[in-house]
Amino acid sequence: MVRREVVSHPSVEICPQCKQAFKNIAQHWQTHSFCNHPSYTETQKAATISLLMYRGYLQQSGGNSNASLVCFFEDQSLTEELFEIYGPLARNILYIDGVEFFGQPIQRSYALFIRPHPYLTRAAEGWGTGRSKFNLDPSQITDTSEITYALLYRLAGYRGFDGHDWPVFDCSQLDVQPHFLRELLSEYDSFVATDTYSKVVLKDSVLFFEDIEKVQI
């Protein structure tokens, strides 16, 4: 089987505003004049920025439709945690057989699909849609927090560099360039490692780990 649904919401969902049942609740929120999309929380916004810096990308079919988000992961449990964080804003998680679907093995087999939403449409103005993202300046990135950094570290980070207990981000696993991430994380005395020029290292590990330990993700 090329695709197998791992997690999803019930086939019929209740709108929390009008209390009616819908098979496509995202479409209801898009077209109904009295019921709006649930707003993104600060946690959901911060997580979205992490996913866009990882390998997540926005999709938009054109017209008046809102953009949606899809991101692939290796870790099923993390994918399911994110599904819970997004709640009704998430659509489902699919397991995708890379050999059958892409013709070659892929490490990231679990796809998280986030429903179309005006927040993602606004994000697409800066990030673009599809796999080729715009070359953003770090100063253009908003909605970041300790949650952003904690999730990104969980996705593409490890501990230890050149004999020091410093956190390292492997930018070969990300869709942003090392200089971009170095500037974004400058409060932690960040630098780009010159051995491969693909890693961002944080010298102020004490502050970094204190910050990300404040959040649960």
Secondary structure, DSSP 8 states (H G I E B T S, - for coil): --EEEEEE--SSEE-TTT--EESSHHHHHHH-SS-------HHHHHHHHHHHHTT-EEE--STT--EEEEEEES-HHHHHHHHHHHGGGEEEEEEE-HHHHHSS--S--EEEEEEEEHHHHHHHHHH-SSSS-----GGG--S--HHHHHHHHHHHEEEEETTEEEEEEEGGGSSS-HHHHHHHTGGG-EEE-TTTS-EEEES-HHHHHHHHTTS--
